[in-house]
Amino acid sequence: RARHGTGHSQEDMYAIRSHSISHMRLPDAVVFPNSEEEVQSLISLAARKGWCLIPFGGGTNVSHATWCPSKDIDPRPMISVDMRLMNKVLKINEEDRTVHVQAGITGGQLVREMNSLGFTIGHEPDSIEFSTLGGWIATSSSGMKQNKYGNIEDIVKEVRVANSQGMLWQHSNGDGASFARVSTGTSLTSLLLGSEGSLGIITSAVLKIWSLPTVKEYQSVILHNFDDGTRFVKDVAKLGSMKPASIRLLDNTQFRLGQAMKWDRSFFGAMKSSLMKTYANLKVGEFTPHDTVCATITFEGSLPEIEIQQKYIKTLALKHGGICAGSEVGRAGYDMTYAIAYIRDFAMTYGFLAESFETFVPWSKVATMIVATKNRLRKEHSDRALPGRPIVTCRITQLYDEGVCVYFYFCMNFKNVRNPSEV
């Protein structure tokens, strides 16, 4: 019940580890349906009994979506509906390039199942280890390789959903042939994307699939400062279909943080080694260690496609005064995304609280927003006379024609701080 009444935000983790979760309202019960019929039966029973049902996938939300409202606000019994027993690949259509999958499958399991069949769906959110297909749809999820495969709204073709009126679907019983484009009125899939469980419980979906890429490569580009880095990724965004599958721009603090961590060679050792060699070169060149930033890049596709993309990247790097630092740094930077939450929770054991938050910002406001946000965080930390100095860092994570997604990290020492999570 405690796990199903919380998510993966800093507040959730602190509440669990500080035992303050006893002050939270938790679900009164957790139910694990094993079929659409059981989901429908549960919804019918809840309607008759006046229960509130909260769909639960991997529990990785950071928006308090699984928190139960207080009894003063909603006195109904709260039932968490864990969908993870509904985790099967139901049907694959290799010719039409679609797959029908139950909504409770986790990202990690879906990747393994599809890889074994020679395919990928290309969707890799940071939470892929635990999050589920149903959760991706209900939260309108975005993935690290959206440059190549799109976001979840570009991948989901059909949805089946259970509500108090029965099962809903739009075309071919929700599990047959998919249509690349439809102009027949309101789209059920569009309604369900981002619905957060408010319109029903998603039971399965038909997804677009791709053959596994024949080549996967990594690269990194070192640039003089964040402004140069922003101009570099803005030019990359103009490459259209020739954009790499993933590109992320780390600010100087985040880039240097890699050197401070004493990680194991098997996971981050490659990044540390490459960074040390790169920094040795930077100190004798035009680059300054306290301004330098790094873009980490992932390529996926055919060999000719990737060779063209790599040429574009090298040309743009040279245009903006950057140097290519090699695949080791690029691969380690990509993999580090999956470790951030683990590092955050590890740091909590030693008196540090950290949280991440992100937003979309137009190209014209990127620099202004980042500077203003960092300044505001430091000011709030200073105004509260909190111990030590905060870590405030960011990275540009996704590129769009109109702008970028920027992901911030804030970390503070909470020694002798009362109610640090609230602070």
Secondary structure by P-SEA (a helix, b strand, c coil): cccccccccaaaaaaaaaccccccccccbbbbbccaaaaaaaaaaaaaabbbbbbbccccccccccccccccccccbbbbbbccccccccccccccbbbbbcccccaaaaaaaaaaacccccccccccccccaaaaaaaccccccccccccccccccbbbbbccccccccccccccccccccccccccccccccccccccccccbbbbbbccccbbbbbbbbcccaaaaaaaaaaaaacccccccbbbbbccccccccccccccccccaaaaaaaaaaaaaaaacccccccbbbbbbbbbccaaaaaaaaaaaaaaaaaaccccccaaaaaaaaaaccaaaaaaaaaaaaccccbbbbbbbccccaaaaaaaaaaaaaaaaaaaccccbbbbbcccccccccbbbbbbbbbbbbccccccccc
